[in-house]
Amino acid sequence: MTTLRRRRLEDLQLRGLAPKTQQCYVAAVHQLAQYYRRAPDRLGEEELRHYFRFLLNEKQVAESTFRIHLYGIRCFYECTLQRPWPVFDLVRPRKSQKLPVVLSLQEVRHLLALVDHSTAQMCLRMIYACELRLTEGTRLQVADIDAQRMLVWVQQGKGRKDRCVPLAPRVLELLRAYWQRARPRPWLCPTRQQSAPLSPTSLQKTFKAVVRQSGIPKDASIHTLRHSYATHLFERGVSLRVIQELLGHKSPSTTARYTHLTSPTLDLMHATISAPMADL
């Protein structure tokens, strides 16, 4: 490993970035070097300007992908090479306002019923019922289930933050029945050898397959289960502040997106716009 590469990895670690984020940032700099076929420390600011325009205008990468490239490259040049160029303050990713896909309660039940593999089904149930992200669900351990206090402990979620979420009595019943059949340990939803947690990629493929099988005309992903449960809670009167804590959102504005998707909101809108047309 070259001295520069080792220094770059050390800088990412010292900034406290998660291992997956470090990998993404390293990959972003590597792709920049591949584009120019030169070492990144030999590139100038004008070449970076051209590369960012290429990502935006020609490649038209998604906003999230562009942010990874921008932050990864910026970290390398500003922290490792000590080159705080003005281009990094100039570049801004295009902001998109997309509402998340939401499934009805009936659709969620239908999808989960189609999952044949008991371990995958239990993992998906936990992701929905506990408002978990994909990796939070796959990495749950048996010890994270607190049956006495009816809580699930989410260890080191996004941003390396711990949180606890309530455990519904029905979910505890399902967990106990699952435990009697599978006896998992330490991972709640392990591979067949029980040596590692269920692969997120494998679980994603399973969910995509049942979405296709169900015939539901929505572009639903596993993360849709999390969005859907938050919406279902809001429809039942749970405050946005509580939902924000359950989801582990840093910003209230992120949680506020769910107010636009609830059935009461849509019903009120339909009633309002229908009234002026009633006598036509």
C-alpha positions in Angstrom: 0.0 0.0 0.0 1.4 3.4 -1.0 2.0 6.1 1.6 -0.7 8.3 0.1 -3.3 5.6 0.1 -2.5 4.6 3.7 -2.7 8.3 4.7 -6.1 8.6 2.9 -7.5 5.6 4.8 -6.2 6.9 8.1 -7.8 10.3 7.5 -11.2 8.6 6.8 -10.9 6.6 10.0 -9.9 9.7 12.1 -13.0 11.5 10.8 -15.1 8.7 12.4 -16.7 7.6 9.2 -18.5 4.2 9.1 -16.6 1.4 7.3 -19.1 1.4 4.5 -18.8 5.2 4.0 -15.0 4.8 3.9 -15.4 2.2 1.2 -17.7 4.5 -0.8 -15.3 7.5 -0.5 -12.3 5.4 -1.6 -14.2 4.1 -4.6 -15.2 7.6 -5.6 -11.6 8.7 -5.7 -10.6 5.5 -7.6 -13.3 6.2 -10.2 -11.9 9.7 -10.6 -8.4 8.4 -11.2 -9.8 5.8 -13.7 -11.6 8.5 -15.6 -8.4 10.5 -16.2 -6.1 7.4 -16.1 -3.8 9.4 -13.8 -3.1 9.4 -10.1 -5.6 11.7 -8.3 -2.9 13.7 -6.6 -1.7 14.8 -10.1 -5.1 16.3 -11.1 -5.9 20.0 -11.0 -9.0 22.0 -9.9 -10.1 22.5 -13.5 -10.1 18.8 -14.1 -12.3 18.3 -11.1 -14.7 20.9 -12.4 -14.9 19.0 -15.6 -15.4 15.7 -13.8 -18.3 17.0 -11.7 -20.0 18.4 -14.9 -19.5 15.0 -16.5 -21.3 13.3 -13.5 -24.2 15.8 -13.6 -24.7 16.4 -17.3 -23.5 13.3 -19.2 -23.7 10.4 -16.7 -26.6 12.0 -14.9 -26.0 10.1 -11.7 -28.6 10.1 -8.9 -28.4 12.8 -6.3 -27.3 10.3 -3.6 -24.5 9.0 -5.9 -23.3 12.5 -6.8 -23.1 13.3 -3.1 -20.9 10.3 -2.4 -18.6 11.3 -5.2 -18.5 15.0 -4.1 -17.9 14.2 -0.4 -15.4 11.4 -1.1 -13.3 13.5 -3.5 -13.6 16.6 -1.3 -12.4 14.7 1.7 -9.4 13.4 -0.2 -8.3 16.7 -1.6 -9.0 18.9 1.5 -8.0 16.5 4.3 -5.3 14.3 2.8 -3.7 16.6 0.1 -4.5 19.9 2.0 -6.0 21.5 -1.2 -9.1 23.4 -0.2 -10.1 24.4 -3.7 -13.0 26.8 -4.3 -14.7 24.2 -6.6 -15.8 22.2 -3.6 -17.9 25.2 -2.3 -19.2 25.8 -5.8 -20.5 22.3 -6.6 -24.0 21.6 -5.4 -25.9 18.3 -6.1 -29.4 18.7 -7.6 -32.0 18.3 -5.0 -34.9 16.1 -5.8 -38.2 16.0 -3.8 -39.5 12.4 -4.1 -42.1 11.1 -1.8 -41.5 7.5 -0.6 -43.6 4.6 -1.8 -46.1 3.5 0.8 -47.9 0.1 1.1 -51.3 -0.3 2.7 -51.6 -2.6 5.7 -53.3 -5.2 3.5 -50.5 -5.0 0.9 -47.9 -5.5 3.7 -49.7 -8.6 5.0 -50.0 -10.0 1.5 -46.3 -9.6 0.7 -45.1 -11.1 4.0 -47.4 -14.1 3.6 -45.8 -14.8 0.2 -42.3 -15.2 1.8 -41.7 -19.0 2.1 -38.4 -18.9 3.9 -39.2 -18.6 7.7 -35.9 -16.7 8.5 -36.4 -14.2 5.8 -40.1 -13.8 6.7 -39.2 -13.1 10.4 -36.5 -10.6 9.4 -39.0 -8.7 7.1 -41.6 -8.8 9.9 -39.1 -7.2 12.3 -38.1 -4.6 9.8 -41.7 -3.5 9.3 -42.9 -3.8 12.9 -39.8 -2.1 14.4 -39.2 0.6 11.7 -35.8 -0.8 10.9 -33.4 -0.1 8.1 -32.3 -3.1 6.1 -28.9 -3.7 7.8 -30.4 -3.0 11.2 -32.9 -5.8 10.6 -30.4 -8.4 9.3 -27.9 -7.7 12.2 -30.4 -8.0 15.0 -29.2 -10.5 17.7 -31.4 -12.6 20.0 -30.0 -10.6 22.9 -31.4 -7.4 21.4 -35.0 -8.6 22.2 -36.0 -7.4 25.7 -39.2 -9.4 26.3 -39.6 -8.2 29.9 -39.7 -4.5 28.9 -41.3 -5.2 25.4 -38.4 -3.4 23.6 -36.0 -4.1 20.8 -32.6 -2.6 21.1 -31.1 -1.4 17.8 -27.4 -1.4 18.2 -25.2 1.1 16.2 -27.8 2.1 13.6 -27.2 4.8 11.1 -24.7 7.4 12.4 -23.6 4.8 15.0 -26.5 5.6 17.2 -28.2 3.1 19.5 -32.0 3.4 20.0 -34.8 1.3 21.3 -38.2 0.7 19.7 -41.4 -0.9 21.2 -42.1 -4.5 20.7 -45.8 -5.3 19.9 -47.3 -8.4 21.8 -48.2 -10.0 18.5 -44.6 -9.7 17.2 -43.3 -11.2 20.5 -45.7 -14.2 19.9 -44.3 -14.6 16.4 -40.7 -14.4 17.7 -41.3 -17.1 20.3 -42.9 -19.4 17.7 -39.9 -18.7 15.4 -37.5 -19.4 18.2 -39.1 -22.8 18.9 -38.6 -23.8 15.3 -35.2 -22.3 14.5 -33.3 -21.8 17.8 -31.1 -19.0 16.3 -28.1 -17.7 18.2 -26.5 -15.2 18.4 -28.1 -13.7 15.2 -31.8 -13.5 15.3 -32.0 -14.1 11.5 -28.9 -16.1 10.5 -27.7 -18.0 7.5 -28.3 -21.7 7.4 -24.9 -22.3 9.1 -25.8 -19.7 11.7 -22.3 -18.4 11.5 -23.4 -15.0 10.1 -26.4 -12.8 9.8 -28.7 -13.1 6.8 -27.2 -11.3 3.8 -28.9 -8.0 3.0 -28.5 -8.7 -0.7 -30.2 -12.1 -0.3 -33.1 -10.5 1.6 -33.5 -7.8 -1.0 -33.8 -10.4 -3.8 -36.4 -12.3 -1.8 -38.5 -9.2 -1.3 -38.3 -8.1 -4.9 -39.4 -11.6 -6.0 -42.5 -11.5 -3.8 -43.4 -8.0 -5.0 -43.3 -9.3 -8.5 -45.3 -12.4 -7.5 -47.9 -10.3 -5.7 -48.9 -8.2 -8.7 -48.8 -5.0 -6.6 -48.1 -2.2 -9.0 -45.7 -0.3 -6.8 -41.9 0.0 -6.9 -41.6 -1.3 -3.4 -38.3 -2.2 -1.7 -37.5 -3.4 1.8 -37.1 0.3 2.9 -40.7 0.7 1.8 -41.7 -1.4 4.8 -40.1 1.2 7.1 -41.8 4.1 5.3 -45.1 2.2 5.4 -45.1 1.5 9.1 -44.3 5.2 9.9 -47.2 6.2 7.8 -49.5 3.7 9.5 -48.5 5.0 12.9 -49.2 8.6 11.8 -52.6 7.6 10.6 -53.4 6.2 14.0 -52.5 9.4 15.8 -48.9 8.9 16.8 -47.1 12.3 16.8 -44.3 13.0 14.3 -41.9 13.7 17.2 -42.4 10.1 18.5 -42.1 8.7 15.0 -38.9 10.6 14.5 -37.4 9.0 17.5 -38.6 5.5 16.5 -37.1 5.9 13.0 -33.9 7.4 14.3 -34.2 10.5 12.0 -31.9 13.4 12.7 -34.1 16.0 11.1 -37.9 16.5 11.8 -38.3 17.5 8.1 -37.4 14.0 7.0 -40.2 12.5 9.2 -42.6 15.2 8.0 -42.8 13.7 4.5 -45.2 11.1 5.9 -47.9 13.7 6.5 -48.5 13.9 2.7 -49.1 10.2 2.3 -51.7 9.3 4.9 -55.2 8.2 4.2 -56.8 10.9 6.4 -54.8 13.5 4.5 -55.9 12.1 1.1 -59.5 11.7 2.2 -59.7 15.3 3.3 -58.1 16.5 0.1 -60.6 14.5 -2.0 -63.5 15.8 0.0 -62.3 19.4 -0.3 -61.8 19.3 -4.1 -65.0 17.4 -4.7 -67.3 19.9 -2.9 -67.1 22.7 -5.5 -67.9 20.1 -8.2 -70.9 18.5 -6.5 -73.6 20.7 -8.2 -72.2 20.8 -11.7 
